[in-house]
Amino acid sequence: MKLIDTLGSLKNALKFDSKKKIKKDTILKILEAARWAPYAGNQQVWRFISIDDNEKIKFIRESIKDGDPRLIKRLSVLEKITEKEINKASFRFDESYFNVEQDLYQFKIQNIHKTDILCAQSAPKFIICCHSNRLTGKIYGETEMGAAIINMIIVANDLGLSTRWIRIFNREDLREEFQIPRHISIDTILALGFSDDFKEDIPQNQLNLEDFLSHNLWENPFKVQQDLLEKTTQEEYNISAIDAVLDRRSIRNYREGDNYKISLLKIYKIVKAGLYSPLTLNEPFIKILAIDDPKTLSKIAETTKAFFIKQSHVHQVPLIILIAFEAKNSSAFYAKIDVGAINQLILLKAYSLRIGSCWIGDFSRKRIKEIVKCPNNWHICSLVILGYSKVYPNPPSRIGLGKMVFHNYWNKSIVKYSKTLSPKSGFFSFIMKDIIKPNTETPLRNINVGCKNPTFLLEKSE
């Protein structure tokens, strides 16, 4: 299926055909898609438990029915989120900041939870999605998980399955039942199956895009002329969803000059694609800010130093997309993962337009807030830089599914794996990333990763 068709059809299932089972090789293909999401420092912190045992499935359904205990906190005195805390890359919204009585989305979250419970009763398969919260996982783990989840949803959709992204459940019950270690954060549950009713809860086209999108400055609405909007329905490049997932690379060397600017129409297509993700709520708790003003780009680039080292590729690009979330209501518990999914859809859409991209996590959030006039109660989660690439990098090394995915029990690998020099994560995985030759074979297609059309990204579109 073409990427443009897949993105337009992403839906949260309402009910599954409980009698129709999913083959193991299909599940492995879906999990393989998660393996090709972007990550920081070669850590690859994702971990998954694939569940098809009937008793375990019943337990998961009960944990979903119990709900998320964080959503019922009633505190007379709340901790104030300081500017210093909210501007940390590792900022995480927790119960100490939240009072259900002050939550703007209380009733909508309750309704979503009811639908989750009903849908889970018919789901024949669950995937528990977790990440290691050590090293880079402590900072970027949730956003990286969002990218992995949207990859799985895209490939499941491509294979004819339906999914429901479930966020509201009792994480501690799951930790105890599956004996998940404390250094592993439990993020979400993905329910899978063949859908009985392929209608989404609230169609994406009912979103008021103006509430989510801005241009150059926080309060500046993103405006596109009507004649340009009409062109968004025209046929795009014939790239499949699976090719985009496998062959997109992080670019760190871009073409510069006026001939390599990105048109307003393409910017609109890219930022709009991010909102095809099944979000926690179809409410503007997230903001996507597209920045193409040269002066603003230059100021932002100066804030993106990694360990005091200038990231030169950020200075080369004609477009930066900033994604932030409001740190106040119940949506903030799940917002980092939502941002990760939006990031990945933006990256994939850009690739389909022959535009290179790179996800940036290391930058001064405080300084960028001042530059774009972002309110203090919002956390800037990530930046995506975009431009026309000079290079097509080789795929980086990736750990196999046998080290990443477990079956019904923690540490029971879903497939056998050969011992390799590549660590699961940690400092040595970063050292070895450019030494170990990557395994580019994939069950998603018969052509190795990165070899489908390596010149695709280098051919500048009109």
Buried (B, 14 or more C-beta within 10 A) or exposed (E): BBBBEBBEBBBBBBBBBEEEEBEEEBBBBBBBBBBBBBBBBBBBBBBBBBBBEEEBBEBBBBBBBBBBEBBEBEBEEEEEBEEEBBBEBEBBBEBEBBEBEEBBBBEBBEEBBEBBBEBBBBBBBBBBBBBBBBBBBBBBBBBBBBBBBBBBBBBBBBBEBBBBBBBBBBBEBBBEBBEBEEEBBBBBBBBBBBBBBEEBBBEBEEBEBEBBBBBBBBEBEBEBEEEBEEEBEEEBBEBBBBBBBBBBBBBBBBBEEEEBBBEBBBBBBBBBBBBBBBBBBBBBBBBBBBBBBEEBBEBBBBBBBEEEEEBEBBBBBBBBBBBBBBBBBBBBBBBBBBBBBBBBBBBBBBBBBBBBBBBBBBBBBBBBBEBBEBEEEBBBBBBBBBBBBBEBBBBBBBBBBEBBBBBBBBEEBBBEEEEEEBBBBBEEBBEBBEEBEBBBEBEBBEBBBBEBBEEBBBEEEE
